[in-house]
Amino acid sequence: MDKELLAMLVCPLCQGKLKFDREALELHCVYDGLAYPIEDGIPVMLPEAARALDVDEKLTPSPGRTGEG
């Protein structure tokens, strides 16, 4: 998916950033718990076309803290 297009897209419900799932060809909104499909290279940004994320997909790895004493 084009990085410039991805940078412009936001969740249609909350206007939040989306995370690109390359394996599933989906855009994830962790806040709303939705995955928007990408069909033929075109993101389908309709809430009714999205699927609900499961619990594991909602969890994002924490970057952790560094440099603290």
N, C-alpha and C positions, 0 to 999 in steps of 0.2 A: 504494500500500500504506500502511496506517495506520502512522504513525511510532511510536506507542506499542507496537503489536504487534511491529514490527521491533526496537525496543529490548529487548523481552523474549526474542526468539528467539535461540538459540545453535545452533551446530553440534552435532548429536547424537553425533558421534564424539569431538570434542576439547573441546567446550563453549566454543569460541572465538566471537568476534563474526562476524557475517555482513555482507556488503556487498550491497546491493540493486542489481541491474542492471535498470533500468527498461525498457530496450529489449528485452531478452531475457525479461523477467518471470521472473527467477531470483534466488535468494539464493546468493551465492558465499562459500565458505570457502576462502580463499587458502592457509591452512596445510595442509589436507587435499587441496586441489586438486579440490574438488567443487562442482557447481552444482545446487542443489535447485530444482526447478520450482515455479511458482506456477500452479495450475490453478483457474480460476473464482474468483480472488481468495484462494484458500486455499493456503498453503505446504505442499508435500508434503515433510515432513522425514524421509523414509526413505532411508537410505544406498543401498538397492537401486534407488531411483527416481532417484537423482542421476546426473549425467553427469560425466565427468572434464573438468576445465578444460584447455584447450590452453595452451601456453607463454605466448602473448601475453596471455591472460586472467589468468594467475597474476601477471604483472608489474604492480605498481601504481606509479603515478607518485610519485616522492619529493617531499615538500614543499620540500626544499631548506633550506639554512641561511641565516638572516638575522641581521643584527646582530653578526656576528663581524668583528673588526678585522684 
